[in-house]
Amino acid sequence: MSERSISRQTRGKTWYTVLAPEGFDRAPVGETPADEPELLLGRTIETTLGELLDDSSENNTKLTFQIVDFGSDSAYTTFKSHELTRDYLRSLVRRGASKVDAVVSVETADGIAFSVQPVAFTTQKADHEQERAIRRRMVERVEEAAAERTADDFIDGIVRGRLSSAIYADAKEIYPLRRVEIQKAAREDRPEELQEDN
Protein backbone atom coordinates (compact mmCIF):
# COMPACT_ATOMS: atom_id res chain seq x y z
CA MET A 1 0.00 0.00 0.00
CA SER A 2 1.47 3.35 -1.02
CA GLU A 3 1.66 5.83 1.85
CA ARG A 4 2.39 8.84 -0.36
CA SER A 5 -1.15 10.22 -0.56
CA ILE A 6 -2.33 9.89 3.04
CA SER A 7 -4.60 12.81 3.97
CA ARG A 8 -5.53 11.73 7.51
CA GLN A 9 -4.32 13.69 10.50
CA THR A 10 -0.79 12.60 11.38
CA ARG A 11 -0.09 14.87 14.37
CA GLY A 12 2.48 13.31 16.65
CA LYS A 13 3.72 10.93 13.97
CA THR A 14 7.16 11.04 12.42
CA TRP A 15 7.44 11.10 8.63
CA TYR A 16 10.06 8.86 7.07
CA THR A 17 11.50 9.10 3.57
CA VAL A 18 11.24 5.67 1.94
CA LEU A 19 14.36 4.77 -0.04
CA ALA A 20 14.68 2.22 -2.85
CA PRO A 21 17.21 -0.62 -2.38
CA GLU A 22 20.91 -0.06 -3.03
CA GLY A 23 20.58 -1.56 -6.52
CA PHE A 24 18.33 1.39 -7.35
CA ASP A 25 20.79 3.92 -5.89
CA ARG A 26 18.71 4.43 -2.73
CA ALA A 27 16.44 6.78 -4.69
CA PRO A 28 13.55 8.22 -2.64
CA VAL A 29 10.24 6.59 -3.58
CA GLY A 30 7.86 8.29 -1.16
CA GLU A 31 7.17 9.18 2.45
CA THR A 32 5.25 7.40 5.17
CA PRO A 33 4.28 8.32 8.77
CA ALA A 34 4.57 6.15 11.85
CA ASP A 35 4.02 6.51 15.61
CA GLU A 36 6.97 4.21 16.22
CA PRO A 37 9.66 3.32 13.67
CA GLU A 38 9.16 -0.41 14.28
CA LEU A 39 5.68 -0.05 12.77
CA LEU A 40 7.32 0.71 9.41
CA LEU A 41 8.66 -2.82 9.04
CA GLY A 42 6.79 -4.88 6.49
CA ARG A 43 5.05 -1.95 4.81
CA THR A 44 5.20 -1.92 1.01
CA ILE A 45 5.35 0.96 -1.42
CA GLU A 46 4.79 0.87 -5.17
CA THR A 47 6.40 3.05 -7.79
CA THR A 48 7.33 2.78 -11.47
CA LEU A 49 10.71 2.37 -13.09
CA GLY A 50 9.89 5.57 -14.97
CA GLU A 51 9.60 7.53 -11.71
CA LEU A 52 12.90 6.14 -10.45
CA LEU A 53 14.74 6.90 -13.70
CA ASP A 54 12.80 10.09 -14.52
CA ASP A 55 11.92 8.46 -17.85
CA SER A 56 8.23 8.31 -18.77
CA SER A 57 8.89 5.57 -21.36
CA GLU A 58 9.52 3.18 -18.43
CA ASN A 59 6.17 3.83 -16.71
CA ASN A 60 4.88 0.44 -17.89
CA THR A 61 7.09 -1.27 -15.29
CA LYS A 62 5.71 -1.32 -11.74
CA LEU A 63 8.06 -1.97 -8.82
CA THR A 64 7.09 -2.86 -5.26
CA PHE A 65 9.53 -2.47 -2.37
CA GLN A 66 9.13 -3.63 1.24
CA ILE A 67 10.48 -1.75 4.25
CA VAL A 68 12.97 -3.88 6.18
CA ASP A 69 14.97 -1.30 8.19
CA PHE A 70 14.87 2.31 9.33
CA GLY A 71 17.04 5.22 10.45
CA SER A 72 16.23 8.48 12.22
CA ASP A 73 14.20 9.83 9.28
CA SER A 74 14.57 7.19 6.57
CA ALA A 75 13.03 3.80 5.82
CA TYR A 76 15.09 1.27 3.86
CA THR A 77 13.56 -1.27 1.53
CA THR A 78 14.22 -4.52 -0.27
CA PHE A 79 12.90 -5.55 -3.67
CA LYS A 80 9.52 -7.28 -3.49
CA SER A 81 8.23 -7.48 -7.07
CA HIS A 82 8.45 -6.25 -10.65
CA GLU A 83 5.41 -6.33 -12.93
CA LEU A 84 4.52 -4.99 -16.35
CA THR A 85 1.20 -3.16 -16.65
CA ARG A 86 -1.72 -5.01 -18.21
CA ASP A 87 -2.18 -2.27 -20.81
CA TYR A 88 1.39 -2.67 -21.99
CA LEU A 89 1.12 -6.47 -22.19
CA ARG A 90 -2.15 -6.20 -24.12
CA SER A 91 -0.46 -3.86 -26.59
CA LEU A 92 2.04 -6.62 -27.46
CA VAL A 93 -0.60 -9.19 -28.43
CA ARG A 94 -1.15 -9.58 -32.19
CA ARG A 95 -3.83 -11.55 -34.00
CA GLY A 96 -2.40 -14.53 -35.88
CA ALA A 97 0.65 -14.78 -33.61
CA SER A 98 1.45 -16.82 -30.52
CA LYS A 99 1.92 -15.73 -26.92
CA VAL A 100 4.08 -18.18 -24.97
CA ASP A 101 4.44 -17.77 -21.23
CA ALA A 102 5.85 -19.70 -18.30
CA VAL A 103 6.13 -19.58 -14.51
CA VAL A 104 9.55 -20.46 -13.10
CA SER A 105 10.52 -20.88 -9.44
CA VAL A 106 14.24 -20.27 -8.98
CA GLU A 107 16.84 -19.63 -6.33
CA THR A 108 19.72 -17.22 -6.84
CA ALA A 109 23.36 -17.96 -6.08
CA ASP A 110 22.95 -16.36 -2.63
CA GLY A 111 19.88 -18.45 -1.80
CA ILE A 112 16.99 -16.03 -2.44
CA ALA A 113 13.85 -17.55 -3.99
CA PHE A 114 11.96 -15.88 -6.83
CA SER A 115 8.94 -16.63 -8.97
CA VAL A 116 9.55 -15.38 -12.52
CA GLN A 117 7.08 -15.19 -15.41
CA PRO A 118 8.72 -14.72 -18.83
CA VAL A 119 6.55 -14.24 -21.93
CA ALA A 120 7.43 -14.41 -25.63
CA PHE A 121 5.46 -13.05 -28.58
CA THR A 122 6.04 -14.65 -31.98
CA THR A 123 5.80 -12.94 -35.38
CA GLN A 124 3.37 -15.56 -36.72
CA LYS A 125 1.37 -18.46 -35.28
CA ALA A 126 3.72 -21.14 -33.96
CA ASP A 127 2.67 -24.78 -33.66
CA HIS A 128 2.36 -26.55 -30.29
CA GLU A 129 5.76 -28.19 -30.53
CA GLN A 130 7.45 -24.87 -31.26
CA GLU A 131 5.61 -23.21 -28.37
CA ARG A 132 6.74 -25.99 -26.03
CA ALA A 133 10.35 -25.59 -27.22
CA ILE A 134 10.23 -21.81 -26.70
CA ARG A 135 8.77 -22.28 -23.21
CA ARG A 136 11.44 -24.84 -22.34
CA ARG A 137 14.19 -22.49 -23.54
CA MET A 138 12.77 -19.58 -21.50
CA VAL A 139 12.67 -21.72 -18.35
CA GLU A 140 16.25 -22.89 -18.89
CA ARG A 141 17.58 -19.35 -19.37
CA VAL A 142 15.80 -18.03 -16.27
CA GLU A 143 17.11 -20.95 -14.18
CA GLU A 144 20.67 -20.43 -15.47
CA ALA A 145 20.57 -16.67 -14.85
CA ALA A 146 19.37 -17.15 -11.27
CA ALA A 147 21.91 -19.88 -10.47
CA GLU A 148 24.80 -17.73 -11.72
CA ARG A 149 23.87 -14.43 -10.02
CA THR A 150 23.18 -12.91 -6.63
CA ALA A 151 19.65 -11.67 -5.99
CA ASP A 152 20.69 -8.04 -6.62
CA ASP A 153 22.32 -8.90 -9.96
CA PHE A 154 19.39 -11.10 -10.95
CA ILE A 155 16.89 -8.32 -10.22
CA ASP A 156 19.03 -5.81 -12.09
CA GLY A 157 19.11 -8.10 -15.14
CA ILE A 158 15.33 -8.39 -15.08
CA VAL A 159 14.58 -4.70 -14.57
CA ARG A 160 17.16 -3.48 -17.10
CA GLY A 161 15.94 -5.97 -19.72
CA ARG A 162 19.14 -8.01 -20.02
CA LEU A 163 17.44 -11.31 -19.14
CA SER A 164 14.62 -10.83 -21.64
CA SER A 165 17.19 -9.88 -24.33
CA ALA A 166 19.17 -13.06 -23.61
CA ILE A 167 16.02 -15.19 -23.86
CA TYR A 168 15.07 -13.47 -27.12
CA ALA A 169 18.49 -14.08 -28.69
CA ASP A 170 18.35 -17.76 -27.74
CA ALA A 171 14.69 -18.64 -28.37
CA LYS A 172 14.39 -16.87 -31.73
CA GLU A 173 16.38 -19.77 -33.19
CA ILE A 174 13.34 -21.97 -32.54
CA TYR A 175 10.80 -19.65 -34.16
CA PRO A 176 10.90 -15.93 -35.14
CA LEU A 177 10.04 -13.77 -32.15
CA ARG A 178 8.79 -10.21 -32.04
CA ARG A 179 9.34 -9.57 -28.35
CA VAL A 180 10.30 -11.20 -25.06
CA GLU A 181 9.51 -9.69 -21.67
CA ILE A 182 9.63 -10.66 -18.02
CA GLN A 183 6.01 -9.90 -17.22
CA LYS A 184 6.39 -10.49 -13.49
CA ALA A 185 9.10 -11.36 -10.97
CA ALA A 186 8.47 -11.61 -7.25
CA ARG A 187 10.66 -12.45 -4.30
CA GLU A 188 9.32 -15.44 -2.40
CA ASP A 189 10.40 -14.80 1.15
CA ARG A 190 10.59 -17.64 3.58
CA PRO A 191 9.79 -16.78 7.23
CA GLU A 192 13.44 -17.08 8.28
CA GLU A 193 14.53 -14.65 5.53
CA LEU A 194 12.11 -11.99 6.74
CA GLN A 195 13.45 -12.38 10.26
CA GLU A 196 17.02 -12.01 9.01
CA ASP A 197 16.10 -8.83 7.09
CA ASN A 198 14.49 -7.34 10.16
RODO-2510 file (C-alpha; in nm, 4 decimals, decimal comma):
residues 198
     n   res          X          Y          Z
     1     m     0,0000     0,0000     0,0000
     2     s     0,1466     0,3352    -0,1018
     3     e     0,1664     0,5834     0,1846
     4     r     0,2386     0,8844    -0,0359
     5     s    -0,1149     1,0219    -0,0563
     6     i    -0,2325     0,9894     0,3038
     7     s    -0,4596     1,2813     0,3970
     8     r    -0,5531     1,1727     0,7513
     9     q    -0,4324     1,3687     1,0498
    10     t    -0,0792     1,2601     1,1379
    11     r    -0,0091     1,4874     1,4366
    12     g     0,2483     1,3308     1,6650
    13     k     0,3716     1,0927     1,3965
    14     t     0,7157     1,1043     1,2419
    15     w     0,7443     1,1097     0,8633
    16     y     1,0063     0,8858     0,7066
    17     t     1,1504     0,9099     0,3574
    18     v     1,1239     0,5674     0,1940
    19     l     1,4362     0,4772    -0,0036
    20     a     1,4682     0,2222    -0,2846
    21     p     1,7206    -0,0623    -0,2383
    22     e     2,0907    -0,0062    -0,3027
    23     g     2,0582    -0,1558    -0,6520
    24     f     1,8328     0,1389    -0,7354
    25     d     2,0792     0,3923    -0,5887
    26     r     1,8709     0,4431    -0,2730
    27     a     1,6441     0,6777    -0,4693
    28     p     1,3553     0,8216    -0,2636
    29     v     1,0235     0,6594    -0,3583
    30     g     0,7862     0,8290    -0,1158
    31     e     0,7174     0,9180     0,2455
    32     t     0,5255     0,7396     0,5175
    33     p     0,4277     0,8316     0,8765
    34     a     0,4567     0,6146     1,1855
    35     d     0,4024     0,6510     1,5611
    36     e     0,6970     0,4208     1,6224
    37     p     0,9660     0,3315     1,3671
    38     e     0,9159    -0,0412     1,4285
    39     l     0,5682    -0,0055     1,2770
    40     l     0,7321     0,0708     0,9413
    41     l     0,8665    -0,2815     0,9044
    42     g     0,6792    -0,4880     0,6489
    43     r     0,5049    -0,1954     0,4810
    44     t     0,5202    -0,1916     0,1013
    45     i     0,5352     0,0960    -0,1420
    46     e     0,4786     0,0868    -0,5167
    47     t     0,6404     0,3047    -0,7794
    48     t     0,7327     0,2782    -1,1467
    49     l     1,0714     0,2371    -1,3085
    50     g     0,9892     0,5571    -1,4969
    51     e     0,9598     0,7528    -1,1712
    52     l     1,2897     0,6138    -1,0455
    53     l     1,4744     0,6900    -1,3697
    54     d     1,2799     1,0089    -1,4523
    55     d     1,1924     0,8460    -1,7847
    56     s     0,8228     0,8309    -1,8774
    57     s     0,8894     0,5571    -2,1357
    58     e     0,9516     0,3184    -1,8430
    59     n     0,6169     0,3831    -1,6708
    60     n     0,4880     0,0436    -1,7892
    61     t     0,7090    -0,1266    -1,5290
    62     k     0,5708    -0,1320    -1,1740
    63     l     0,8064    -0,1967    -0,8822
    64     t     0,7094    -0,2861    -0,5263
    65     f     0,9526    -0,2472    -0,2365
    66     q     0,9130    -0,3627     0,1239
    67     i     1,0478    -0,1747     0,4254
    68     v     1,2969    -0,3879     0,6185
    69     d     1,4972    -0,1304     0,8193
    70     f     1,4868     0,2309     0,9332
    71     g     1,7038     0,5216     1,0451
    72     s     1,6233     0,8480     1,2216
    73     d     1,4202     0,9829     0,9282
    74     s     1,4575     0,7190     0,6568
    75     a     1,3033     0,3799     0,5817
    76     y     1,5094     0,1268     0,3856
    77     t     1,3565    -0,1269     0,1527
    78     t     1,4218    -0,4518    -0,0266
    79     f     1,2898    -0,5553    -0,3674
    80     k     0,9515    -0,7276    -0,3491
    81     s     0,8226    -0,7481    -0,7068
    82     h     0,8447    -0,6249    -1,0647
    83     e     0,5407    -0,6335    -1,2930
    84     l     0,4516    -0,4990    -1,6351
    85     t     0,1199    -0,3159    -1,6646
    86     r    -0,1724    -0,5012    -1,8206
    87     d    -0,2184    -0,2272    -2,0808
    88     y     0,1391    -0,2674    -2,1986
    89     l     0,1125    -0,6469    -2,2186
    90     r    -0,2151    -0,6203    -2,4121
    91     s    -0,0460    -0,3865    -2,6592
    92     l     0,2038    -0,6622    -2,7455
    93     v    -0,0596    -0,9195    -2,8432
    94     r    -0,1148    -0,9582    -3,2193
    95     r    -0,3827    -1,1554    -3,4001
    96     g    -0,2396    -1,4530    -3,5884
    97     a     0,0647    -1,4784    -3,3611
    98     s     0,1450    -1,6818    -3,0517
    99     k     0,1924    -1,5729    -2,6923
   100     v     0,4079    -1,8178    -2,4974
   101     d     0,4444    -1,7766    -2,1226
   102     a     0,5853    -1,9704    -1,8296
   103     v     0,6132    -1,9579    -1,4508
   104     v     0,9553    -2,0460    -1,3102
   105     s     1,0516    -2,0876    -0,9439
   106     v     1,4240    -2,0273    -0,8976
   107     e     1,6840    -1,9635    -0,6327
   108     t     1,9721    -1,7218    -0,6837
   109     a     2,3363    -1,7959    -0,6076
   110     d     2,2946    -1,6356    -0,2630
   111     g     1,9878    -1,8447    -0,1796
   112     i     1,6994    -1,6026    -0,2437
   113     a     1,3853    -1,7547    -0,3990
   114     f     1,1958    -1,5875    -0,6826
   115     s     0,8939    -1,6628    -0,8973
   116     v     0,9549    -1,5377    -1,2524
   117     q     0,7080    -1,5188    -1,5411
   118     p     0,8720    -1,4723    -1,8830
   119     v     0,6554    -1,4241    -2,1925
   120     a     0,7429    -1,4412    -2,5627
   121     f     0,5457    -1,3048    -2,8580
   122     t     0,6044    -1,4647    -3,1977
   123     t     0,5799    -1,2937    -3,5376
   124     q     0,3367    -1,5561    -3,6719
   125     k     0,1371    -1,8460    -3,5281
   126     a     0,3720    -2,1143    -3,3958
   127     d     0,2665    -2,4781    -3,3656
   128     h     0,2357    -2,6546    -3,0288
   129     e     0,5763    -2,8193    -3,0529
   130     q     0,7454    -2,4867    -3,1257
   131     e     0,5609    -2,3209    -2,8370
   132     r     0,6742    -2,5990    -2,6025
   133     a     1,0345    -2,5593    -2,7217
   134     i     1,0230    -2,1809    -2,6697
   135     r     0,8769    -2,2280    -2,3211
   136     r     1,1437    -2,4835    -2,2339
   137     r     1,4190    -2,2486    -2,3540
   138     m     1,2768    -1,9581    -2,1498
   139     v     1,2670    -2,1718    -1,8351
   140     e     1,6251    -2,2888    -1,8891
   141     r     1,7584    -1,9348    -1,9372
   142     v     1,5800    -1,8028    -1,6265
   143     e     1,7111    -2,0946    -1,4184
   144     e     2,0668    -2,0426    -1,5470
   145     a     2,0569    -1,6668    -1,4854
   146     a     1,9372    -1,7155    -1,1266
   147     a     2,1911    -1,9876    -1,0466
   148     e     2,4798    -1,7727    -1,1719
   149     r     2,3872    -1,4428    -1,0018
   150     t     2,3183    -1,2913    -0,6631
   151     a     1,9651    -1,1671    -0,5989
   152     d     2,0688    -0,8043    -0,6621
   153     d     2,2318    -0,8901    -0,9959
   154     f     1,9393    -1,1104    -1,0954
   155     i     1,6887    -0,8318    -1,0222
   156     d     1,9026    -0,5814    -1,2092
   157     g     1,9112    -0,8101    -1,5142
   158     i     1,5327    -0,8386    -1,5078
   159     v     1,4585    -0,4698    -1,4567
   160     r     1,7157    -0,3479    -1,7101
   161     g     1,5942    -0,5972    -1,9722
   162     r     1,9138    -0,8013    -2,0019
   163     l     1,7440    -1,1313    -1,9139
   164     s     1,4617    -1,0830    -2,1643
   165     s     1,7186    -0,9882    -2,4330
   166     a     1,9173    -1,3058    -2,3607
   167     i     1,6021    -1,5193    -2,3863
   168     y     1,5071    -1,3471    -2,7123
   169     a     1,8489    -1,4085    -2,8687
   170     d     1,8347    -1,7760    -2,7740
   171     a     1,4686    -1,8638    -2,8370
   172     k     1,4388    -1,6874    -3,1735
   173     e     1,6383    -1,9773    -3,3191
   174     i     1,3344    -2,1972    -3,2540
   175     y     1,0800    -1,9652    -3,4158
   176     p     1,0901    -1,5934    -3,5144
   177     l     1,0037    -1,3774    -3,2151
   178     r     0,8792    -1,0213    -3,2038
   179     r     0,9336    -0,9567    -2,8349
   180     v     1,0299    -1,1205    -2,5056
   181     e     0,9511    -0,9686    -2,1671
   182     i     0,9626    -1,0657    -1,8022
   183     q     0,6006    -0,9903    -1,7217
   184     k     0,6393    -1,0492    -1,3488
   185     a     0,9104    -1,1365    -1,0974
   186     a     0,8472    -1,1610    -0,7248
   187     r     1,0664    -1,2450    -0,4297
   188     e     0,9315    -1,5437    -0,2404
   189     d     1,0396    -1,4800     0,1154
   190     r     1,0586    -1,7642     0,3579
   191     p     0,9795    -1,6782     0,7233
   192     e     1,3437    -1,7081     0,8279
   193     e     1,4532    -1,4654     0,5531
   194     l     1,2110    -1,1993     0,6735
   195     q     1,3452    -1,2382     1,0263
   196     e     1,7016    -1,2008     0,9006
   197     d     1,6104    -0,8827     0,7089
   198     n     1,4493    -0,7339     1,0164
***
